[in-house]
């Protein structure tokens, strides 16, 4: 079980923070650098509603329309396209394309309405004009089309070639064709040059592709073959938490751990998410919304939804945010370590499948606090915290008063990142917490079993951790300090310490 105790030390600074202070701070240099590529179906829209509320914490360099096997625009010339084993059975001139300007026409104007409020809560939010300047058209004509440069592929190409040494996290919410085209352009420019080996090595080191599944063949046919050193994380196992929630078995698909399931119910979502100019763009079951251009988007229509492939849950129940899996790991929670996919956090943990190509996949199963295997716990364990965080930011869009909103606490373990201990000994941990709203913060200490190399469960009693007598030198135990405030939407942040057996 989890053991709770009041935070042992509350930062004195918490009592003197100005109520107009931002919720986060720091320049672009310490933020993850990222580009979103999206085929803009209904669950992409829902994920984008969430994502843009975290652009204060991310250095977003582009939001790019791209195709997938589910959505492509056609070339506008009546050219027919067909691949077997797709949703369509005959050649098509386009397929379920939702438009080239949906983000600019629908989402950014609503973002502009709430931007003054968001800026009150954190001055790091990008302006509507800045966001609009980031939106580009990528390779959208057909599934997997990567023959031609596009504004979106050129943007990614130039970012991969610039002098910024930070990783560039390329989010693939649809297919990887636009990312592949950017890499192909670099290959075409430099492959005959003496610089090719160094350019390829530098780009391979910088690019990290975060894919919510492979939604075309460009990874298999081009990226994995020509750019095997590029790290690619295939994260579709996270759909079990964030993907389509269907009543296909007549029982319903239940989201969240038992105590967390309220956060996926229609009552909670309708009251806390689908509100105001921004939250109203969010998608839930039977909410009356459809996406223009997509005849298979019947999820919001009470008359058509029962005939769709994904049978409806209750009205306003959680529908889908399948692309959260690729950006949750980038968010500032205290756990995040995007450079190491094996480290756990809101985006789950990944394991390396092959070194060449450099492919990682999300871990589908983890052990709960009792040691039992729980499918999808790798992302489910964080769902309640993520939902409360989302709801708190939706409230930011509705109020210009910083003091009315809830803002996340912080926690720092005093013992450092690594503590050495002998088998059978007890380690006394402590943490310093602070909360910008002067909320009460409760600290929970627990073993993140899968992060450590000791194979069993350790005893955690409050902040005291007993190292098992059978632990071997060199084995590790990962312990998480989880700090949660008592605001209207309880917000949680974390720190970790590794106990190394000596």
C-alpha positions as CSV (number, residue, x, y, z in Angstrom):
1,X,0.0,0.0,0.0
2,X,1.0,3.7,-0.2
3,X,1.9,5.3,3.0
4,X,1.0,9.0,3.6
5,X,2.6,11.5,5.8
6,X,2.5,15.3,5.9
7,X,5.4,16.9,4.1
8,X,8.3,17.0,6.5
9,X,9.5,20.4,5.4
10,X,7.6,23.2,3.7
11,X,9.7,25.8,1.9
12,X,9.7,29.1,3.7
13,X,9.5,30.7,0.3
14,X,6.0,29.4,-0.2
15,X,4.8,31.8,2.4
16,X,6.2,34.9,0.6
17,X,5.4,34.0,-3.0
18,X,3.6,36.8,-4.8
19,X,0.1,35.7,-5.9
20,X,0.9,36.9,-9.4
21,X,3.9,34.6,-9.8
22,X,3.8,32.3,-12.8
23,X,3.1,28.6,-12.3
24,X,6.4,27.7,-14.0
25,X,9.5,29.5,-15.0
26,X,12.6,29.2,-17.2
27,X,13.6,30.0,-20.7
28,X,13.4,27.9,-23.8
29,X,16.8,26.4,-23.2
30,X,15.6,24.2,-20.4
31,X,12.3,23.1,-22.1
32,X,11.9,20.0,-24.3
33,X,12.0,21.1,-27.9
34,X,9.3,19.5,-29.9
35,X,7.2,19.4,-33.1
36,X,3.7,17.9,-33.3
37,X,2.6,16.2,-36.5
38,X,-1.1,15.4,-36.6
39,X,-3.8,14.0,-38.9
40,X,-6.4,16.0,-37.0
41,X,-9.1,13.4,-36.3
42,X,-11.4,13.6,-33.4
43,X,-9.0,12.3,-30.8
44,X,-6.2,14.5,-32.1
45,X,-8.5,17.5,-31.5
46,X,-9.1,16.3,-27.9
47,X,-5.3,15.7,-27.4
48,X,-4.6,19.1,-28.9
49,X,-7.0,20.8,-26.4
50,X,-4.9,19.3,-23.6
51,X,-1.5,19.8,-25.3
52,X,-1.9,23.5,-25.9
53,X,-2.5,24.0,-22.2
54,X,1.0,22.7,-21.6
55,X,2.8,24.9,-24.2
56,X,4.0,27.0,-21.3
57,X,6.3,24.1,-20.3
58,X,7.3,23.0,-23.8
59,X,9.4,24.7,-26.5
60,X,6.9,23.9,-29.4
61,X,8.6,24.6,-32.7
62,X,5.8,23.4,-35.0
63,X,2.3,22.0,-35.3
64,X,2.2,20.2,-38.7
65,X,-0.7,18.6,-40.6
66,X,0.3,15.2,-41.9
67,X,-1.4,12.2,-43.4
68,X,-2.0,8.7,-42.1
69,X,-3.6,5.5,-43.3
70,X,-6.8,6.8,-41.7
71,X,-6.8,10.4,-43.1
72,X,-5.3,11.8,-46.3
73,X,-6.3,14.8,-48.4
74,X,-5.6,13.7,-51.9
75,X,-3.8,15.8,-54.5
76,X,-6.7,17.9,-55.6
77,X,-6.4,16.6,-59.1
78,X,-8.8,13.6,-58.8
79,X,-6.0,11.1,-58.5
80,X,-7.2,7.8,-57.1
81,X,-5.3,6.0,-54.4
82,X,-5.6,2.5,-53.0
83,X,-3.9,0.3,-50.5
84,X,-5.3,-3.1,-49.4
85,X,-6.4,-3.8,-45.8
86,X,-7.6,-0.2,-45.2
87,X,-11.0,1.2,-44.2
88,X,-11.9,1.8,-47.8
89,X,-12.4,-1.0,-50.3
90,X,-12.1,0.8,-53.6
91,X,-9.7,3.5,-54.9
92,X,-10.4,7.0,-53.4
93,X,-9.4,10.5,-54.2
94,X,-9.2,11.5,-50.5
95,X,-10.1,9.8,-47.3
96,X,-11.6,11.3,-44.1
97,X,-9.6,14.5,-44.4
98,X,-10.7,17.1,-41.9
99,X,-9.2,20.2,-43.6
100,X,-6.0,22.1,-44.1
101,X,-6.9,25.0,-41.8
102,X,-8.9,23.4,-38.9
103,X,-6.3,24.5,-36.3
104,X,-6.1,28.1,-37.6
105,X,-9.9,28.5,-38.2
106,X,-11.3,26.8,-35.0
107,X,-8.8,26.2,-32.3
108,X,-6.5,29.3,-32.4
109,X,-9.4,31.8,-32.3
110,X,-10.7,30.1,-29.2
111,X,-7.2,30.0,-27.7
112,X,-7.0,33.8,-28.3
113,X,-10.1,34.3,-26.2
114,X,-8.6,32.5,-23.2
115,X,-4.9,33.6,-23.7
116,X,-5.2,36.7,-21.4
117,X,-6.3,34.4,-18.6
118,X,-3.7,31.8,-19.3
119,X,-1.0,34.4,-19.3
120,X,-2.1,35.5,-15.8
121,X,-1.4,32.0,-14.6
122,X,1.9,31.7,-16.5
123,X,3.6,34.3,-18.6
124,X,5.3,31.5,-20.6
125,X,2.2,30.7,-22.7
126,X,2.8,31.5,-26.4
127,X,0.7,34.2,-27.9
128,X,-2.1,33.2,-30.4
129,X,0.0,34.8,-33.2
130,X,3.0,32.8,-32.2
131,X,1.0,29.6,-32.2
132,X,-0.5,30.4,-35.6
133,X,3.0,30.9,-37.0
134,X,4.0,27.4,-36.0
135,X,1.2,25.7,-37.9
136,X,2.4,24.2,-41.3
137,X,1.1,21.9,-43.9
138,X,3.1,18.7,-44.2
139,X,2.8,15.7,-46.5
140,X,-0.9,15.2,-46.6
141,X,-1.7,14.1,-50.2
142,X,-1.8,10.4,-49.7
143,X,-0.9,7.8,-47.0
144,X,2.8,7.6,-46.8
145,X,3.5,10.2,-49.4
146,X,7.0,11.6,-49.0
147,X,8.1,12.4,-52.5
148,X,7.9,16.2,-52.2
149,X,9.1,18.8,-49.8
150,X,6.4,20.7,-47.9
151,X,6.4,23.6,-45.5
152,X,6.0,21.1,-42.7
153,X,8.8,18.9,-43.8
154,X,11.1,21.9,-44.5
155,X,10.4,23.1,-40.9
156,X,11.5,19.8,-39.4
157,X,14.5,19.5,-41.8
158,X,15.7,23.0,-40.8
159,X,15.3,22.2,-37.1
160,X,17.3,19.0,-37.4
161,X,20.1,20.9,-39.1
162,X,20.2,24.0,-36.9
163,X,22.8,24.6,-34.2
164,X,20.5,23.9,-31.2
165,X,22.0,20.8,-29.6
166,X,18.9,19.9,-27.6
167,X,17.0,16.8,-28.7
168,X,14.1,17.4,-31.1
169,X,11.1,15.4,-30.1
170,X,9.1,14.7,-33.2
171,X,5.6,13.7,-32.2
172,X,3.8,11.5,-34.7
173,X,0.1,11.7,-33.9
174,X,-0.6,10.4,-37.4
175,X,1.7,8.8,-39.9
176,X,5.5,9.5,-40.0
177,X,5.5,10.6,-43.7
178,X,6.3,14.3,-43.1
179,X,9.1,13.4,-40.7
180,X,10.4,10.9,-43.2
181,X,10.3,13.5,-45.9
182,X,12.4,15.9,-43.8
183,X,15.0,13.1,-43.3
184,X,14.9,12.3,-47.0
185,X,15.6,15.9,-47.9
186,X,18.6,15.9,-45.6
187,X,19.8,12.7,-47.3
188,X,19.3,14.2,-50.8
189,X,21.2,17.3,-49.8
190,X,24.2,15.7,-48.2
191,X,24.6,12.0,-49.2
192,X,27.0,12.9,-52.0
193,X,29.0,15.3,-49.7
194,X,32.1,14.6,-47.6
195,X,30.0,16.0,-44.7
196,X,27.4,13.2,-45.0
197,X,28.7,10.9,-42.3
198,X,28.9,13.7,-39.7
199,X,25.6,15.3,-40.7
200,X,23.8,11.9,-40.5
201,X,25.4,11.2,-37.1
202,X,24.4,14.7,-35.8
203,X,20.8,14.4,-37.1
204,X,20.4,10.8,-35.8
205,X,21.5,12.0,-32.3
206,X,19.1,15.0,-32.3
207,X,16.0,13.4,-33.7
208,X,13.7,11.4,-31.4
209,X,10.4,10.2,-32.9
210,X,7.5,9.7,-30.5
211,X,4.8,7.7,-32.3
212,X,1.3,6.8,-31.2
213,X,1.6,3.7,-33.3
214,X,2.9,3.4,-36.9
215,X,0.1,4.8,-39.0
216,X,1.7,4.5,-42.4
217,X,4.7,2.5,-43.8
218,X,7.3,5.2,-43.9
219,X,8.9,4.1,-40.6
220,X,9.3,0.5,-41.8
221,X,10.2,1.3,-45.4
222,X,12.4,4.3,-45.0
223,X,13.3,5.6,-41.5
224,X,14.3,2.2,-40.0
225,X,16.3,1.4,-43.1
226,X,18.1,4.7,-43.9
227,X,18.2,6.2,-40.4
228,X,18.6,3.2,-38.1
229,X,20.3,5.3,-35.3
230,X,17.3,7.6,-34.9
231,X,15.6,6.8,-31.6
232,X,12.0,5.9,-32.3
233,X,9.5,5.2,-29.5
234,X,6.3,3.3,-30.5
235,X,3.9,4.1,-27.7
236,X,0.6,2.7,-28.8
237,X,0.3,0.5,-25.7
238,X,-0.8,3.7,-24.0
239,X,-4.0,3.5,-25.9
240,X,-5.3,1.3,-23.1
241,X,-5.5,4.4,-21.0
242,X,-5.9,7.2,-23.5
243,X,-7.2,5.5,-26.7
244,X,-10.8,5.0,-27.8
245,X,-13.2,4.0,-25.0
246,X,-15.7,1.6,-26.6
247,X,-18.6,-0.4,-25.3
248,X,-17.9,-3.2,-27.7
249,X,-18.4,-6.0,-25.2
250,X,-21.7,-4.7,-23.8
251,X,-19.9,-4.1,-20.5
252,X,-18.0,-1.0,-21.4
253,X,-14.3,-0.3,-21.2
254,X,-13.5,1.0,-17.7
255,X,-10.7,3.6,-17.7
256,X,-8.5,4.2,-14.7
257,X,-7.7,2.3,-11.5
258,X,-10.8,1.7,-9.4
259,X,-10.4,4.8,-7.3
260,X,-9.7,6.9,-10.4
261,X,-12.5,5.9,-12.7
262,X,-14.6,9.0,-11.7
263,X,-12.2,11.1,-13.9
264,X,-13.4,9.3,-17.0
265,X,-17.1,9.6,-16.4
266,X,-19.4,11.9,-18.3
267,X,-20.4,13.8,-15.1
268,X,-16.8,14.7,-14.3
269,X,-15.8,15.5,-17.9
270,X,-18.9,17.6,-18.6
271,X,-18.4,19.6,-15.4
272,X,-14.7,20.1,-15.5
273,X,-13.4,19.8,-19.0
274,X,-16.0,20.6,-21.7
275,X,-16.5,24.1,-20.4
276,X,-15.7,27.6,-21.7
277,X,-14.4,28.8,-25.0
278,X,-11.4,26.4,-24.9
279,X,-12.8,23.3,-23.2
280,X,-15.8,23.2,-25.4
281,X,-13.6,22.0,-28.3
282,X,-12.9,18.8,-26.3
283,X,-14.6,15.7,-27.6
284,X,-16.6,13.2,-25.5
285,X,-19.2,10.6,-26.1
286,X,-22.6,11.7,-27.6
287,X,-21.7,15.4,-27.1
288,X,-23.3,16.5,-30.4
289,X,-20.0,17.3,-32.1
290,X,-18.6,15.9,-35.4
291,X,-15.5,16.7,-37.3
292,X,-16.1,18.2,-40.7
293,X,-14.8,16.0,-43.5
294,X,-14.8,12.8,-41.6
295,X,-17.9,10.7,-42.3
296,X,-16.8,8.0,-39.8
297,X,-16.7,10.5,-36.9
298,X,-20.2,9.6,-35.5
299,X,-19.1,9.5,-31.8
300,X,-21.0,12.6,-30.9
301,X,-24.2,11.7,-32.7
302,X,-26.7,9.8,-30.6
303,X,-28.5,8.4,-33.7
304,X,-25.4,7.3,-35.7
305,X,-23.0,6.4,-32.9
306,X,-24.5,2.9,-32.2
307,X,-23.8,1.9,-35.7
308,X,-20.1,2.8,-35.6
309,X,-17.1,0.5,-35.0
310,X,-16.7,1.9,-31.4
311,X,-20.0,1.5,-29.6
312,X,-21.0,4.4,-27.4
313,X,-20.5,4.7,-23.7
314,X,-22.6,7.1,-21.6
315,X,-23.1,10.7,-22.6
316,X,-20.0,12.8,-22.1
317,X,-17.9,9.8,-21.0
318,X,-14.3,9.8,-21.9
319,X,-14.0,9.2,-25.7
320,X,-10.3,9.3,-26.7
321,X,-7.1,11.2,-26.5
322,X,-4.8,8.6,-28.1
323,X,-2.0,11.0,-28.7
324,X,-1.4,12.0,-25.1
325,X,1.0,9.0,-25.0
326,X,3.6,10.9,-27.0
327,X,3.7,14.1,-25.0
328,X,2.9,13.2,-21.4
329,X,6.5,12.1,-20.9
330,X,7.7,15.6,-21.9
331,X,5.7,17.4,-19.2
332,X,7.3,18.8,-16.1
333,X,6.2,16.6,-13.2
334,X,9.5,15.9,-11.5
335,X,9.6,12.4,-12.9
336,X,10.2,13.3,-16.5
337,X,13.5,12.2,-18.2
338,X,12.7,12.2,-21.9
339,X,16.3,11.2,-22.7
340,X,15.8,7.9,-21.0
341,X,12.6,6.1,-22.1
342,X,13.1,3.4,-19.5
343,X,12.5,5.9,-16.8
344,X,8.8,6.0,-15.6
345,X,6.4,8.9,-15.6
346,X,3.1,10.2,-16.9
347,X,4.1,8.8,-20.3
348,X,4.9,5.4,-18.9
349,X,8.1,3.5,-19.4
350,X,9.6,2.0,-22.6
351,X,12.0,-0.9,-23.3
352,X,14.4,-1.2,-26.2
353,X,13.3,-3.7,-28.8
354,X,16.3,-3.4,-31.2
355,X,19.4,-1.3,-31.2
356,X,19.5,-1.1,-35.0
357,X,17.0,0.3,-35.8
358,X,16.9,2.1,-32.5
359,X,13.3,1.1,-31.6
360,X,11.6,1.3,-28.2
361,X,8.1,0.3,-27.2
362,X,6.0,1.2,-24.2
363,X,5.9,-1.3,-21.4
364,X,2.3,-2.7,-21.3
365,X,2.3,-4.2,-17.8
366,X,3.7,-3.3,-14.4
367,X,3.2,-4.5,-10.8
368,X,1.0,-2.7,-8.4
369,X,2.0,-2.0,-4.7
370,X,1.1,-5.6,-3.8
371,X,3.4,-7.1,-6.4
372,X,0.6,-8.2,-8.7
373,X,0.9,-7.7,-12.4
374,X,-1.6,-5.1,-13.7
375,X,-2.1,-4.6,-17.4
376,X,-1.5,-1.1,-18.6
377,X,-0.5,0.1,-15.1
378,X,2.5,1.8,-16.8
379,X,0.2,4.6,-17.8
380,X,-2.9,4.0,-15.7
381,X,-1.1,4.7,-12.4
382,X,-0.8,8.4,-13.4
383,X,-4.2,8.9,-14.9
384,X,-5.9,10.6,-11.9
385,X,-3.0,13.1,-11.5
386,X,-3.0,13.9,-15.2
387,X,-6.8,14.4,-15.2
388,X,-6.8,16.7,-12.2
389,X,-3.9,18.7,-13.8
390,X,-5.9,19.0,-17.0
391,X,-9.0,20.2,-15.2
392,X,-7.0,22.8,-13.2
393,X,-5.6,24.2,-16.4
394,X,-9.1,24.3,-18.0
395,X,-10.0,26.5,-15.0
396,X,-7.1,28.8,-15.7
397,X,-8.7,29.5,-19.1
398,X,-11.8,30.8,-17.2
399,X,-10.4,33.1,-14.6
400,X,-8.1,36.2,-14.9
401,X,-7.3,35.9,-11.1
402,X,-4.2,33.9,-10.3
403,X,-5.3,33.5,-6.8
404,X,-8.5,31.7,-7.9
405,X,-6.6,28.9,-9.8
406,X,-4.7,26.0,-8.4
407,X,-1.1,25.7,-9.3
408,X,1.2,22.6,-8.8
409,X,3.3,22.1,-5.7
410,X,7.0,21.1,-5.9
411,X,8.9,18.5,-4.0
412,X,12.6,17.8,-3.6
413,X,14.1,14.9,-1.8
414,X,16.8,16.1,0.7
415,X,18.9,12.9,0.5
416,X,20.0,13.5,-3.1
417,X,19.5,11.4,-6.2
418,X,21.4,8.3,-5.0
419,X,21.7,6.9,-1.5
420,X,23.9,3.9,-0.6
421,X,22.7,1.4,2.0
422,X,23.5,-2.1,3.3
423,X,21.2,-5.1,3.1
424,X,18.8,-5.1,6.1
425,X,19.3,-1.4,6.9
426,X,16.7,1.3,7.1
427,X,17.0,4.5,5.1
428,X,15.3,7.6,6.5
429,X,14.2,9.9,3.7
430,X,13.0,13.4,3.9
431,X,11.7,15.9,1.4
432,X,11.1,19.6,1.1
433,X,7.8,20.7,-0.5
434,X,6.4,24.1,-1.4
435,X,3.1,25.2,-2.9
436,X,2.6,28.6,-4.6
437,X,-1.0,28.8,-3.4
438,X,0.0,28.0,0.2
439,X,-2.1,24.8,0.0
440,X,-1.5,22.0,2.4
441,X,0.8,19.4,0.7
442,X,0.7,15.7,1.6
443,X,3.7,13.5,0.7
444,X,3.4,9.9,-0.2
445,X,6.5,7.6,-0.4
446,X,6.4,4.4,-2.6
447,X,8.6,2.0,-4.3
448,X,8.6,2.2,-8.1
449,X,9.4,-1.4,-8.4
450,X,10.0,-1.6,-12.1
451,X,12.6,1.1,-12.1
452,X,14.8,-0.7,-9.6
453,X,16.9,-3.9,-10.2
454,X,16.0,-5.5,-6.9
455,X,13.4,-8.0,-8.0
456,X,11.0,-7.9,-5.0
457,X,8.9,-5.5,-2.9
458,X,10.6,-3.5,-0.2
459,X,9.0,-2.2,3.0
460,X,8.1,1.5,2.9
461,X,6.8,2.9,6.2
462,X,6.1,6.6,5.8
463,X,9.5,7.9,4.6
464,X,11.5,5.0,6.0
465,X,12.6,2.4,3.5
466,X,14.0,-1.0,4.7
467,X,16.5,-2.6,2.4
468,X,15.7,-6.3,2.2
469,X,18.3,-8.6,3.8
470,X,18.6,-10.6,0.6
471,X,19.4,-7.6,-1.5
472,X,22.7,-8.0,-3.4
473,X,25.4,-5.4,-3.8
474,X,24.8,-3.2,-6.9
475,X,21.0,-3.8,-6.9
476,X,18.8,-0.7,-6.8
477,X,15.5,0.4,-5.3
478,X,13.6,3.3,-6.8
479,X,11.5,5.3,-4.4
480,X,9.2,8.1,-5.4
481,X,8.2,11.1,-3.2
482,X,4.7,12.1,-4.4
483,X,3.5,15.5,-3.3
484,X,-0.2,16.4,-3.6
485,X,-1.8,19.6,-2.6
486,X,-5.4,20.0,-1.3
487,X,-6.7,22.4,-3.9
488,X,-10.0,22.0,-5.6
489,X,-8.3,19.8,-8.2
490,X,-5.5,18.2,-6.3
491,X,-2.2,18.6,-8.1
492,X,0.7,16.3,-7.9
493,X,4.4,16.5,-8.5
494,X,7.2,14.1,-7.8
495,X,10.8,13.4,-7.0
496,X,12.8,10.1,-7.0
497,X,15.7,8.7,-5.1
498,X,17.6,5.5,-6.0
499,X,18.8,3.4,-3.1
500,X,21.9,1.5,-4.2
501,X,22.8,-1.6,-2.2
502,X,26.4,-1.5,-1.0
